[in-house]
């Protein structure tokens, strides 16, 4: 079937989905989660096919890889989504005008949501569960790197949907080629929203070529500022966790900003990073502070290109500043407005950081690794929006709705 026909078929089932009760949706999600666990071996076999085509040194390899534990986590997230209240039909506001006209603002589905993503098969389940729970049809456009995995996962979803009398087109997987992306981005009148999940090149391509509305997610250039009043033990744990927990995700640390008064603590802050062979690109003051205290083979002088870089790898830059104002200026210049952190024991400095940092998620003494829908208690996420319109931060059920006005009266007419 041609991509355009697949998109039109998916668009046609929007009204069918509106009529399905939240109870039926929840039962289907629970059934799909259990079926995924039962089909674990088949899914892992498909995933191994994808992994065999990628070098293990590729930063995307970890994102692509599924394990029994990760599959259990995916199923658990889906069950968590099923347990959440429906975001639909909520009365957001209600007024009665002087003429007796009653106006209600009510939450409704967006409609058809297309998601373009790279080598992250877990996104397949996250997107589907959030979309169907919020009454939306999803069009999935995964990358060729994860095609076998995505097809295996969508087969699990569609088999259960068919069994439960739900049109499987509510979860449509498009072919992995560029042609499908172009068809999705040009589908005016059939697709209500496209969300890219991936690196900056993918996001830029979608933004520059889409004729349908786009919400940007994914690109994360994340900083942690270690203040002159920072606790070095907290700082060491936060820096290591934010950098090494999973280097291929968008909330991973890219640049450590350190106050000049605390350069003597830099070896302590970076100590654990050497266990993961993290390459550090250090400016002159921090390079001097780390020389002799950090493996020489992993320590390099920074260049202008070392800043504003989303490494997605075991790499990190360091910038030395003299004041909180200088730290704020550096972050403002290089930030992608995703997640930024300060380590400080000063309430006043923390307040300044919270107020002046322009990012979706601002952390005080907490690792940026927590920028995640499940960690925020949302069950899952469809992406981390770095925009300011409609949605910002982890996009979960409420962010996948819009609203309409219902106006009721008794024959009122306007003069």
CORHU-V674399 format. One line per field, one symbol per residue. phi: phi as a letter, one per 30 degrees, with the letter a starting at -180 (. if undefined). burial: I if it has 9 or more other C-alpha atoms within 8 Angstrom, else O. Layout:
BEGIN
phi=???
burial=???
END
This chain:
BEGIN
phi=.dedddddddddceddddddddddddddddddddddddceddddddddddddcbddddededdddcbedddedddddddddddddddcidddaabbdedjdcbccbdbddkcccbcbcdbdddedededddddcicdcccbddddcddddddddddddddeddcicedddbccdeddddddddddcddjccdabbdblddddddddddcdccebcdbjdbcccbccddcddddddddddddddcebdccdcddcbccbdedcddcdeddceddddchddcccdedddddcdicbeedccbddbeddcicddhadbacbbcbcbddddddddedcdcicbbbbcaccdddddddedcdcadbccbhbdddddaedddiciabclcdccccibbiecbeddccbbbcccbabjdbcd
burial=OOIIOIIIIIIOIIOOIOOOOOOOIIIIIIIIIIIIIOIIOOIIOIIIIIIOOIOOOOIOIOIIIIOOOOIIOIIIIIIIIIOOOOIIOOIOOIOIOOOOIIIIIIIIIIIIIIIIIIIIIOIIIIIIIIIIIIIIIIIIIIIOIIIIIIIIIIOIIIIIIIOOOOOIIIIIIIOIOOOIIIIIIIIIOIIIIIIIIIOOOIIOOIIOOIOIOIIIIIIIIIIIIIIIOIIIOIIIIIIIIIIIIOIIOIIIIIIIIIIIOIIOOIIOIIIIIIOOOIIIIIIOIIIOIIIOOIOOOIIIIIOOOIIOOIOIOIIIIIIIIIOIOIIIOOIIOIIIIIIIIIIIOOOOIIOOIIOOIOIIIIIIIOIIIOIIIIIIOIIIIIIIIIIOOOIIIIIIIOIIIIIOOOOOOOOOOOO
END
